[in-house]
């Protein structure tokens, strides 16, 4: 009886179909990743446990042939694969049911990719990682068989991929550690997710707060238009962090003391008296951040704050980011929760057939440069995608039986919320 129960539990683990796994994305990190066997596009068998016998780690990439960010990522992955294939095994698994072995192999050959590619049948493995179905997704399994890294967008550079793999290979890697983020610039090494909370002016209520959005940023950067000099910055840190290891940095005083030394006994908070970068130089902005200096790596941006004198400085900073092709924009924080004048707060897509009838169960992709999010039409043939306001590349990727669509069709939304009608053909 015990053997039967153990076998049943193992099957549940392998298939990752438990409700708990579906509801808790990234709960798999730090735990053994389910062993799996797939047949790649060349007809060769790839088994995770077998790959780990001859390699120090395995990189698993989830993708689809219709996913533009996936295509953009593959040249970087391939370059690194050629460098590390003797110690790190790669496998790219398509989530798309229509991606047959022949189609995948043609895709691989066309782009000159050398790592094995196959299919994730019924998304069993992807659902273990992220039940949203979004791609690309990347997981690294270490030599102990544990899932230790998860990334939900494209890698920004070859250097970032190298940095992540270096964290889990080599003689120095003797025990499992979990990372679910990557560096935000190529000079920074891999780092664990921070528990630091925030940096903001103590009298923030009297300053106008703004948010900066950019491709490089996993979350918007907060900033304040300040008129005082100096400004007292309040630093909030999780109780789980050791303040003695967290260092405060800014663009003016690079080597500031540890946060522990900034404790203000009167308020009981960590407070630093910050001077703006010269009253005679109002066109400058000040960037302040926290990082943990115990990892012997470049500063890790745990918390971030930008101080400026006026809107012109924000515009200049956004222009600076856009010069690096970051699609940056800014808005006042108090305006972020407000709806546009027409009340629209989503990208609304209506899918109809040639007679104007709504069509349900049509899968539409909303893509940025780094990731695609699939959405499905409801019984009214409608999708309300509440993504970040920006331009999205929209593609139809699947239709129900009895319908067809132009596979070359695509469109781009505006940066503002709005409504669009897409047509499919009823056969």
C-alpha positions in Angstrom: 0.0 0.0 0.0 2.8 2.4 0.9 4.5 1.6 -2.4 1.3 2.4 -4.2 0.9 5.7 -2.4 4.6 6.6 -3.0 4.2 5.9 -6.7 1.0 8.0 -6.9 2.8 10.9 -5.2 5.7 10.6 -7.7 3.3 10.6 -10.6 1.7 13.8 -9.3 5.1 15.4 -8.9 6.2 14.4 -12.4 3.0 15.8 -14.1 2.8 18.9 -11.9 -0.9 18.9 -12.0 -1.6 19.5 -8.4 -3.8 22.5 -7.5 -1.0 23.8 -5.2 1.5 23.8 -8.1 -1.0 25.6 -10.3 -1.8 28.3 -7.8 1.8 29.0 -6.6 3.9 30.0 -9.5 7.6 29.7 -8.7 7.0 27.4 -5.7 9.0 24.9 -7.6 12.2 26.9 -7.0 14.7 25.2 -4.6 13.0 21.8 -5.1 13.8 18.9 -7.4 12.5 19.5 -10.9 10.4 16.7 -12.3 12.4 14.3 -14.4 11.2 14.2 -18.0 12.0 12.7 -21.4 11.2 14.3 -24.7 12.0 13.5 -28.3 13.7 16.5 -30.0 13.1 17.7 -33.6 16.0 15.4 -34.8 14.3 12.3 -33.3 16.8 12.1 -30.4 15.8 11.4 -26.8 16.5 14.0 -24.1 16.1 13.0 -20.5 16.8 15.5 -17.7 18.4 13.0 -15.3 20.6 11.6 -18.1 21.7 15.1 -19.1 22.7 15.8 -15.5 25.0 12.8 -15.4 27.3 14.5 -18.0 26.6 18.2 -17.3 26.8 20.6 -14.4 23.4 22.1 -15.1 20.5 22.1 -17.6 18.9 25.2 -19.1 15.3 24.7 -20.1 13.7 27.3 -22.4 10.0 27.4 -23.1 9.0 29.1 -26.4 6.7 28.9 -29.5 7.3 29.6 -33.2 4.9 32.5 -33.1 6.7 34.2 -30.2 8.8 37.1 -31.5 10.6 37.7 -28.1 11.6 34.0 -28.2 13.1 34.4 -31.7 15.0 37.5 -30.5 16.5 35.5 -27.6 17.6 32.4 -29.5 20.8 33.9 -31.1 22.0 34.9 -27.6 21.2 31.5 -26.2 22.9 29.8 -29.1 26.1 31.8 -28.7 26.3 30.8 -25.0 25.4 27.2 -25.7 28.4 26.9 -28.1 30.6 28.2 -25.3 29.3 26.0 -22.5 27.7 22.9 -24.1 30.3 20.6 -22.6 29.2 21.5 -19.0 25.6 22.9 -19.5 22.9 21.0 -21.5 20.2 23.1 -23.3 16.7 22.1 -24.4 14.1 24.4 -25.9 10.5 23.2 -25.6 7.7 24.7 -27.6 4.3 25.0 -25.9 2.5 25.3 -29.2 0.5 22.1 -30.2 0.8 23.1 -33.8 4.6 23.1 -33.6 5.3 19.7 -35.0 8.8 18.1 -35.0 9.1 19.0 -38.7 8.1 22.6 -38.1 10.5 22.9 -35.2 13.4 21.4 -37.1 12.8 23.7 -40.0 12.7 26.6 -37.6 16.0 25.4 -36.0 17.7 25.0 -39.3 16.5 28.3 -40.7 18.0 30.2 -37.8 21.2 28.1 -37.5 20.5 27.0 -33.9 22.6 24.1 -32.6 20.9 23.2 -29.2 18.2 20.6 -29.2 14.6 21.7 -29.6 11.4 19.8 -29.0 7.8 20.1 -27.7 6.3 20.4 -24.2 3.3 18.0 -24.7 0.2 19.6 -23.2 2.4 22.2 -21.5 3.0 19.8 -18.6 6.4 21.2 -17.8 5.5 24.8 -18.5 2.6 24.5 -16.1 5.1 23.4 -13.4 6.8 26.7 -13.9 4.2 29.2 -14.8 0.5 28.4 -15.3 -0.1 31.7 -17.2 1.2 30.0 -20.4 3.4 33.0 -21.2 6.6 32.6 -23.1 9.5 32.9 -23.2 10.3 31.3 -19.8 13.7 29.9 -18.7 14.5 27.5 -15.9 17.9 26.2 -14.8 18.2 22.9 -13.0 21.5 22.5 -11.1 23.7 19.4 -10.7 21.6 18.3 -7.7 18.5 18.2 -9.8 17.0 21.3 -8.2 15.2 24.1 -10.0 17.4 27.1 -9.0 16.6 29.8 -11.5 13.5 31.2 -13.1 13.2 34.1 -15.6 9.9 35.2 -17.2 11.2 37.4 -20.0 14.0 37.4 -22.6 17.6 37.7 -21.5 18.9 41.2 -22.3 22.4 40.1 -23.3 24.8 37.3 -23.7 26.6 38.6 -20.6 23.5 38.1 -18.5 23.1 34.5 -19.7 26.8 33.8 -18.9 26.5 35.4 -15.5 23.5 33.3 -14.6 25.1 30.0 -15.7 28.4 30.9 -13.9 26.4 31.1 -10.7 25.5 27.4 -10.9 28.6 25.8 -12.4 32.2 25.3 -11.5 33.9 23.8 -8.6 32.8 26.5 -6.3 29.1 25.6 -6.6 28.6 23.0 -3.9 25.1 23.7 -2.6 21.9 24.8 -4.1 20.9 28.4 -4.1 17.8 29.9 -5.7 17.6 33.0 -8.0 14.5 34.2 -9.6 15.8 37.4 -11.1 18.7 38.4 -13.4 20.9 41.4 -13.4 19.4 44.6 -14.7 22.7 45.6 -16.4 25.5 43.5 -17.8 28.0 44.7 -15.2 26.1 43.2 -12.3 26.4 39.6 -11.3 23.5 37.4 -10.5 21.8 38.1 -7.2 18.9 36.9 -5.0 15.7 38.8 -4.8 15.9 41.5 -2.2 13.6 42.0 0.7 14.4 45.7 0.9 11.3 47.8 0.8 11.8 51.4 -0.3 13.7 54.7 -0.3 11.7 57.9 -0.3 11.8 61.5 1.2 10.6 61.7 4.8 8.3 64.5 3.9 7.2 62.8 0.6 3.6 64.1 1.0 4.8 67.6 0.1 6.7 66.4 -3.0 5.2 65.4 -6.3 5.9 61.7 -7.0 6.4 60.3 -10.5 7.1 56.9 -11.9 9.4 56.0 -14.8 8.7 53.0 -17.0 11.2 51.4 -19.3 12.0 48.0 -20.9 15.0 47.6 -18.7 13.0 48.0 -15.5 11.1 45.0 -14.0 9.1 47.5 -12.0 8.6 51.3 -12.4 11.2 53.5 -10.7 9.7 56.0 -8.3 10.9 59.5 -8.2 10.1 62.9 -6.5 10.3 66.5 -7.6 12.0 68.1 -4.6 12.5 71.7 -3.9 14.5 71.4 -0.6 18.2 71.0 -0.1 19.1 68.9 1.7 16.5 66.2 1.6 16.1 63.6 4.3 15.7 60.2 2.7 13.8 57.5 4.7 15.0 53.9 4.1 12.7 51.0 4.9 14.2 47.6 5.1 12.6 44.2 5.7 13.1 42.8 9.2 14.4 39.7 7.4 17.4 41.6 6.1 20.5 42.4 8.1 20.9 46.2 8.0 24.6 45.8 8.5 25.0 44.2 5.1 22.9 46.7 3.1 24.8 49.6 1.8 23.3 52.9 0.6 24.7 54.4 -2.6 24.0 57.5 -4.6 25.4 59.1 -7.7 27.2 61.7 -5.7 28.6 59.9 -2.6 29.5 56.5 -4.0 30.8 54.7 -0.9 28.2 55.8 1.6 28.0 53.9 4.9 26.0 50.9 5.7 22.4 51.4 6.5 22.9 50.4 10.1 25.0 53.5 10.7 22.2 55.7 9.4 19.8 54.8 12.2 18.0 57.8 13.5 17.3 57.2 17.2 14.6 59.8 17.3 12.4 58.3 14.6 13.6 54.7 14.9 14.0 54.6 11.1 17.0 54.5 8.9 17.4 58.1 7.6 20.1 59.7 5.5 20.4 63.4 4.9 20.9 63.6 1.2 22.0 66.7 -0.7 20.9 67.2 -4.2 23.8 67.2 -6.6 24.6 70.9 -6.3 22.1 73.6 -6.1 23.9 75.4 -8.9 23.3 72.4 -11.2 19.5 72.0 -11.2 19.5 70.1 -14.5 21.0 67.0 -12.8 19.1 64.1 -11.3 20.1 62.1 -8.3 19.8 58.3 -8.2 19.8 56.6 -4.8 19.8 52.8 -4.3 20.4 50.1 -1.7 22.4 47.0 -2.3 23.9 44.1 -0.3 27.7 44.3 -0.4 28.2 40.8 1.2 27.8 39.1 -2.2 31.1 40.6 -3.5 29.4 41.8 -6.6 28.5 45.1 -8.3 25.7 47.1 -6.6 22.4 45.3 -6.6 19.5 47.6 -7.0 17.2 46.4 -4.2 15.4 49.7 -3.8 15.6 52.8 -5.9 14.7 56.5 -5.8 15.2 59.4 -8.2 15.2 63.0 -7.1 14.9 65.9 -9.5 14.2 69.6 -9.4 11.4 69.9 -12.1 9.6 68.1 -15.0 12.3 69.2 -17.4 14.8 67.0 -15.6 12.4 64.0 -15.8 12.0 64.6 -19.5 15.8 64.7 -19.9 16.2 61.4 -17.9 13.6 59.7 -20.0 15.4 60.9 -23.2 18.6 59.5 -21.8 16.9 56.1 -21.3 15.3 56.2 -24.8 18.7 56.9 -26.3 19.5 53.4 -25.3 16.3 52.1 -26.9 14.4 51.5 -23.6 11.0 52.8 -24.7 10.8 54.9 -21.5 8.0 57.1 -20.4 7.0 58.8 -17.1 3.8 59.9 -15.4 2.8 61.3 -12.0 2.1 58.6 -9.5 -1.3 59.9 -8.5 -2.4 59.7 -12.1 -1.5 56.0 -12.5 -4.7 54.9 -10.8 -6.9 57.3 -12.8 -8.7 56.0 -15.9 -8.4 57.8 -19.2 -11.2 60.3 -20.0 -13.3 57.6 -21.8 -13.0 55.2 -18.8 -11.1 52.7 -20.8 -8.6 50.7 -18.8 -7.7 47.8 -21.0 -6.7 46.9 -24.5 -10.0 45.5 -25.8 -10.0 43.1 -28.8 -13.2 41.9 -30.5 -12.9 38.8 -32.7 -15.6 38.3 -35.3 -16.2 36.1 -38.3 -16.8 37.4 -41.9 -20.5 37.9 -41.0 -19.7 40.0 -37.9 -20.6 37.2 -35.4 -18.4 37.0 -32.3 -16.0 34.1 -32.1 -15.0 32.6 -28.7 -11.9 30.5 -27.8 -9.6 32.5 -30.1 -6.1 32.8 -28.7 -4.5 36.2 -29.2 -1.0 37.1 -28.2 0.1 40.4 -26.8 3.8 40.8 -27.3 6.5 43.2 -26.1 10.1 43.0 -27.0 10.7 40.6 -24.1 7.6 38.5 -23.6 4.3 37.4 -25.1 1.1 37.0 -23.1 -1.7 34.8 -24.6 -5.3 35.7 -24.0 -8.5 33.9 -25.1 -11.8 35.4 -26.3 -14.9 34.9 -24.1 -18.3 33.9 -25.3 -18.8 37.5 -26.6 -15.7 37.2 -28.7 -13.9 39.7 -26.5 -10.6 40.0 -24.7 -9.9 42.8 -22.2 -6.1 42.8 -21.7 -5.1 45.0 -18.7 -1.5 45.2 -19.6 0.9 48.1 -18.9 0.0 51.0 -21.4 2.5 50.6 -24.3 2.6 49.4 -27.8 1.8 45.7 -28.1 2.4 43.4 -31.1 -0.9 41.5 -31.5 -1.1 38.1 -33.2 -3.8 35.6 -33.6 -2.2 32.2 -32.7 -5.1 29.8 -32.5 -8.8 29.5 -33.5 -11.4 26.9 -32.7 -12.2 24.0 -35.0 -14.2 25.2 -38.1 -12.4 28.5 -38.3 -9.2 29.7 -40.0 -7.1 32.9 -40.0 -4.3 34.5 -41.9 -1.1 33.4 -40.1 0.8 36.4 -41.5 -1.7 38.8 -39.9 -0.4 41.0 -37.1 -1.1 44.5 -35.8 0.3 46.9 -33.2 -1.8 48.7 -30.6 -1.2 52.3 -29.7 0.5 53.2 -26.4 -2.9 54.2 -25.1 -5.8 51.8 -24.2 -8.3 51.3 -26.9 -10.5 48.8 -28.9 -9.8 46.9 -32.0 -11.7 44.4 -34.2 -10.0 41.3 -35.6 -11.6 39.0 -38.2 -11.3 35.3 -38.7 -13.0 33.2 -41.3 -15.7 30.6 -40.6 -15.0 27.7 -42.9 
